Amino acid sequence: MIIDTHTHVYPEKIARKIMEMTLKSLGEHEPPPYYGPLTVPGLLEAMDRAGVQRSITFCIAERAEIARAANDFLLKECDRQRLVPFGTIPPDLEDYQGELNRLRQNGVKGVKFSSLFQPFRLDEDRMMRVYEALGDNMIAYFHMGRGSGKYAEHSNSTPEMLARVLDTFPKLRVVAAHFGGLGMLDEARKHLFGRDLYLDTVWIMGDLDPNLVARIVHEHGSKKIVFGTDYPFGDMTKGVQFIRSLPLGEEDRERILWRNAQELLKIAT
C-alpha cells in the first residue's frame, strides 16, 4: 500500500491553461515543471506507474466565485477510494461555513490552503475564522514556505506563522507541506519539528540529501511524516523510490508511505 497525500488535478480545459501559465511564470533556466497532465486521467496513470493505491488530490480555487465549481469537480471525479478529495476555501469566500458543511456532508476530510495562488497570509484574522470552522474533524493542509520561479521569495506561509496558528488552535489537524517549509528548513526545525502536526515529503527545489531527510524524520518523529509528491509537479515514481531508499528502518518507511496517511484519513486498507 502507498498513499500520496499531495496531488493536483483540474478540469481538462482549465488544466491546459494552468500548465501554460505556469510555464510562462518560470525563469528561462527552470526545468519543465510537469511529470504528466494536470488531469484526473493523468493522475491515475501516474499512480499506476508508481504503484500508488490512493491519492489525496486538490483543485485550488484562487477566487471565491469559482470555489463551489472547483469543489463540485472534485466531488464528481473522486471516488473516495483511489482518489480522496480535499476541498478549497478561498480567503474571501463569504459563506465559508456553508461550503465547509457541504464538503463535510459529502465525505470530504480536509481543505488545501495555498498562499502561492490564494491571496492570504497564513496567520491573518480572516483565515483564523476558517480554521476555527474546520474544528477538530477536518484537516487543514497548507502549502508551506517558498515556491519556484516568480514565487521564489514567497513568504506568506512561514513556519513561524503556522506555529501561531497551532498555538491558537491546538486541536486543529494539520499537514504542513514541504517538510514544513520549502526553502525554510531551519525555520521549520525551530518552529514546527516535534509539534503535533504532520509534515509531507514534497520538495520541488531539487532532491534533498537522504541523510538530511532521515534526520528530519528522527527529529519530528516517523509517525508524523506523510508521503507526498505534488503531482504533476513532482515525479511520483521517483518519489516512491526515494522514500524506499532512505536510511531508515522498514517500519519507518512503511509509516511514511502509507500507514500515517491511513491513520490521518481514518480509512481501512
Secondary structure, DSSP 8 states (H G I E B T S, - for coil): --EEEEEE---HHHHHHHHHHHHHHS-TTS----SS-SSHHHHHHHHHHHT--EEEEE---SSGGGHHHHHHHHHHH--SSSEEEEEE--TT-TTHHHHHHHHHHTT--EEEE-TTTS---TTSHHHHHHHHHHTTTSEEEE--B--SGGGTT--SS-HHHHHHHHHH-TT-EEEETGGGSBT-HHHHHHHTTTSSSEEE----SS---HHHHHHHHHHH-GGGEE----BTSS-HHHHHHHHHHSSS-HHHHHIIIIIHHHHHHT---
